C-alpha cells in the first residue's frame, strides 16, 4: 500500500454511547477505548464521522425514521455530538446522513488515502456500510474488531464474519496488531 493509513472512527457519538438511547451499542466503551489507544499513532491522519439525520427524510428513509421518531426530534440534537474525551484537534470531522460514511467527498477529505483503519459503531451497520463502500472504491480496509461495537455481541460477530469474506480488500485486526505495525 502506498501512503500512510488513515484512522477512521465511525460515529463515536452520545446517541450510541448513552444507555438510555434507543441506539445504544452495549460495548461502546470498548470501541471508544480502542480508538483512543490508536489515536496517537495516526497523527493528523484521523477522521471522525458523525451520523446526522436529514432535515427531511426521503425515499426509504421515511419509513426508517417513522420507526425511530426520536432521531428527528430537535430536542435530541445533543445526542449527535461526539462523546466527551474524544480528541478532535487535528482530526477531519465528517457529517453524513447515511449509514455508510465512505463516498467521494470522504475520499477527497483524506489526502492520499489508500488504506483506512476502521473503528467505531455500530459494527453491524455504519462500520459495515463504510467498509464495503471503501473497499469497492479500492481502499484497503483494516477493521479493528476490538475497537468496534455492534448492536449486540452476536450482531458484532456476524458483521465481522461478513466483512472477513471480502479479504484481501478488508482485513479484520486488533488494536494490538495495528500498534505493532505492518
C-alpha positions, 0 to 999 in steps of 0.5 A: 500500500502506498501512503500512510493509513488513515484512522477512521472512527465511525460515529463515536457519538452520545446517541450510541454511547448513552444507555438510555438511547434507543441506539445504544451499542452495549460495548461502546466503551470498548470501541471508544477505548480502542480508538483512543489507544490508536489515536496517537499513532495516526497523527493528523491522519484521523477522521471522525464521522458523525451520523446526522439525520436529514432535515427531511427524510426521503425515499426509504428513509421515511419509513426508517425514521417513522420507526425511530421518531426520536432521531428527528426530534430537535430536542435530541440534537445533543445526542449527535455530538461526539462523546466527551474525551474524544480528541478532535484537534487535528482530526477531519470531522465528517457529517453524513446522513447515511449509514455508510460514511465512505463516498467521494467527498470522504475520499477527497477529505483524506489526502492520499488515502489508500488504506483506512483503519476502521473503528467505531459503531455500530459494527453491524451497520455504519462500520459495515456500510463504510467498509464495503463502500471503501473497499469497492472504491479500492481502499484497503480496509483494516477493521479493528474488531476490538475497537468496534461495537455492534448492536449486540455481541452476536450482531458484532460477530456476524458483521465481522464474519461478513466483512472477513469474506471480502479479504484481501480488500478488508482485513479484520485486526486488533488494536494490538496488531495495528500498534505493532505495525505492518 
